[in-house]
Amino acid sequence: MKKLNIYFTAGIPQLEDTGEIIKLIQASGADMIEIGMPYSDPVADGPVIQKAHELALKNGMTIDKLFSQLKSIKNELKIPLILMGYINPVLSFGFERFCKECSESGVSGLIIPDLPPIEFERNYHSIIKKYNLNFTFLITPETSSERILYLDSLSSGFLYAVSSSSTTGNQNADLNNENYFSKISSLALKNPVMIGFGIKTKQDFENVTEKAAGGIIGTAFVDILLSHRNWKNEAIDFIHSIKA
């Protein structure tokens, strides 16, 4: 069974909705949850997730607040929870303090796209290991086979394959990039590969998971949280439509 990872930004639509959304995603049949930590300059994200970051910050979401919300539902978590964000807010919070809070809040892994692998190896790998957290690196269609193997060797949990070199939610994401997906599946990787960016439908999900362990859906789900007054039912229906 292919794994479905659902991403959303913490602190939307309302500040206190985070826990309810996590429980809803889990109950609807997703296999993993990725929570975006709001940041004022989310350069890798497209307009929908940028809008989500802005709203979350306006609502008053902080890393401290997020950890407090996660601790309140920690005992109800049955699937992996991953935090995704940019390195600056994590460093401001204190890297080791951040990892300690993750381990106490039910978080099992981290994705920090702007943390260079060399910095990770030198300064942060041992801390992440100390708190039993996974760390996932991203690869793109331009990443060489050698580099993919290197990033895979540093990653744990899974390797995140970005479908196209673009921001999240790109309408023109290439979900049929046979050369890229075949290259990934031909390599002797230690981690399962999850493909993200541009997956919006069950057909998209099935296409990308032919050569990968799972798919990551972010923008399409966040759009529901931002755009629908009746977002709970819409969100449940959306996840069921992918997993059906």
C-alpha positions in Angstrom: 0.0 0.0 0.0 1.4 3.4 -1.0 1.8 5.9 1.7 0.0 9.2 1.8 1.7 12.2 3.6 -0.6 15.2 4.1 1.0 18.6 4.7 -0.6 21.6 6.3 0.6 24.9 7.9 0.2 25.1 11.6 -2.2 27.9 12.9 -4.7 27.9 10.0 -7.6 28.5 9.5 -7.7 29.5 13.2 -4.8 29.5 15.6 -6.3 26.6 17.7 -7.3 24.3 14.8 -3.9 22.5 14.6 -4.8 19.6 16.9 -8.2 19.0 15.3 -6.7 19.0 11.8 -4.0 16.4 12.9 -6.7 14.1 14.3 -8.9 14.6 11.2 -6.0 13.7 8.8 -5.1 10.6 10.9 -8.8 9.5 11.1 -9.2 9.9 7.4 -6.6 7.3 6.5 -3.4 9.3 5.8 -0.2 7.5 6.7 1.9 10.5 7.8 1.4 14.1 8.6 3.8 17.0 7.8 3.3 20.3 9.6 4.6 23.5 8.2 6.1 25.9 10.8 5.0 29.4 9.6 7.8 31.7 8.5 7.8 35.3 7.1 9.8 34.5 4.0 8.9 31.0 2.8 10.9 31.2 -0.5 10.3 27.5 -1.6 6.6 27.8 -1.4 4.0 28.9 -3.9 1.2 31.5 -3.4 -1.3 29.2 -1.5 1.2 28.1 1.1 2.7 31.6 1.4 -0.8 32.8 2.1 -1.2 30.1 4.8 2.1 31.2 6.4 0.9 34.9 6.4 -2.4 33.9 8.0 -0.8 31.6 10.6 1.6 34.4 11.7 -1.2 36.9 11.8 -3.2 34.4 13.9 -0.3 34.4 16.4 1.3 31.0 15.7 4.8 30.5 17.1 7.1 27.4 17.5 6.4 27.5 21.3 2.6 27.6 20.6 2.9 24.7 18.2 4.8 22.5 20.6 2.1 23.2 23.3 -0.6 22.2 20.8 1.2 19.0 19.8 1.8 18.0 23.5 -2.0 18.3 24.1 -2.8 15.5 21.5 0.5 13.5 21.7 -1.2 10.5 23.3 -3.7 10.3 20.4 -1.1 10.1 17.7 -0.8 6.8 15.9 1.0 7.9 12.7 4.4 9.7 12.1 4.4 13.5 12.6 7.0 15.5 10.8 7.8 19.2 11.2 8.9 21.1 8.1 10.3 24.6 8.1 13.2 27.0 7.5 16.4 27.0 9.5 16.3 30.6 10.8 13.3 30.3 13.2 14.7 27.0 14.5 18.1 28.5 15.2 16.4 31.5 16.9 14.5 29.0 19.1 17.8 27.1 19.8 18.5 23.9 17.7 19.0 21.5 20.6 16.1 22.9 22.5 14.0 22.5 19.4 15.0 18.9 19.0 14.3 18.2 22.7 10.8 19.8 22.3 10.2 17.7 19.2 11.0 14.4 21.1 8.6 15.5 23.9 5.8 16.4 21.6 5.4 13.3 19.5 7.4 14.6 16.5 9.3 11.8 14.7 11.1 13.7 12.0 12.3 17.0 10.5 12.5 18.5 7.0 14.5 21.8 6.9 15.1 22.4 3.1 17.5 25.3 3.5 19.9 23.5 5.9 22.9 22.6 3.8 24.0 18.9 4.1 27.6 19.9 5.0 26.2 22.0 7.9 23.9 19.2 8.9 26.9 16.7 9.0 29.1 19.1 10.9 26.8 20.7 13.5 23.4 19.1 13.7 23.4 15.4 12.9 24.6 14.3 16.3 21.9 16.4 18.1 19.1 15.0 15.8 20.3 11.5 16.6 20.5 12.2 20.3 16.7 13.0 20.3 15.9 10.0 18.0 14.5 12.2 15.2 14.6 11.4 11.5 15.8 14.0 9.1 14.8 14.1 5.4 16.6 15.8 2.6 15.1 16.9 -0.7 16.1 16.0 -4.2 15.0 17.5 -7.6 15.1 16.4 -11.2 18.5 18.2 -11.5 20.1 16.3 -8.6 22.9 14.0 -9.9 22.8 10.3 -9.0 25.9 10.8 -6.9 24.3 13.6 -5.0 21.1 11.6 -4.5 23.1 8.7 -3.0 24.9 11.2 -0.7 21.6 12.9 0.5 20.0 9.4 0.9 23.0 8.4 3.1 22.4 11.4 5.4 18.6 11.0 5.5 16.5 8.8 7.6 12.7 8.1 7.5 12.4 8.8 3.8 13.9 10.8 0.9 11.8 13.6 -0.4 11.7 13.7 -4.2 10.5 17.1 -5.5 8.6 16.3 -8.8 9.8 19.5 -10.5 12.2 22.3 -9.9 9.6 24.9 -8.8 7.8 26.2 -5.8 5.1 24.1 -4.1 1.7 24.0 -5.8 3.1 24.7 -9.2 0.3 24.1 -11.7 2.8 22.8 -14.3 4.6 20.3 -12.0 5.8 17.4 -14.1 4.2 14.3 -12.5 5.2 12.1 -15.5 8.9 12.7 -15.5 9.8 9.1 -16.4 13.6 9.7 -16.7 13.8 11.2 -13.2 11.5 8.7 -11.5 13.2 5.8 -13.2 16.7 7.1 -12.2 15.6 7.3 -8.6 14.1 3.8 -8.6 17.2 2.4 -10.2 19.5 3.6 -7.4 20.2 1.4 -4.4 18.7 3.8 -1.8 18.5 3.0 1.9 15.3 5.1 2.4 11.9 4.9 0.8 11.2 7.7 -1.6 8.2 10.0 -1.3 7.3 12.3 -4.2 5.8 15.8 -3.6 4.9 19.1 -5.3 1.9 19.2 -7.7 -0.2 16.2 -6.6 -3.8 17.1 -6.5 -5.9 14.1 -7.4 -6.0 10.3 -7.0 -4.7 9.9 -10.5 -1.7 12.1 -9.7 -1.1 10.1 -6.6 -1.2 6.8 -8.5 1.0 8.1 -11.2 3.8 9.2 -8.9 3.7 6.2 -6.6 4.2 3.7 -9.5 7.9 4.3 -8.9 7.9 5.5 -5.3 6.8 4.5 -1.8 4.3 7.3 -1.4 3.2 10.8 -2.3 3.1 14.1 -0.4 0.1 16.5 -0.8 0.3 20.0 0.5 -1.1 22.8 -1.6 -4.3 21.1 -2.6 -5.0 20.3 1.1 -4.0 23.7 2.4 -6.3 25.3 -0.2 -9.2 23.5 1.3 -8.4 24.8 4.8 -8.1 28.4 3.4 -11.0 28.4 1.0 -13.9 26.4 2.4 -16.1 27.5 5.3 -17.0 23.8 5.6 -13.4 22.8 5.5 -13.7 19.8 7.9 -16.0 17.8 5.6 -14.1 18.9 2.5 -10.8 17.9 4.0 -12.1 14.4 5.0 -13.6 13.9 1.5 -10.4 14.9 -0.1 -8.2 12.5 1.8 -10.8 9.7 1.2 -10.8 10.5 -2.5 -7.0 9.9 -2.7 -6.9 6.8 -0.5 -10.1 5.2 -1.8 
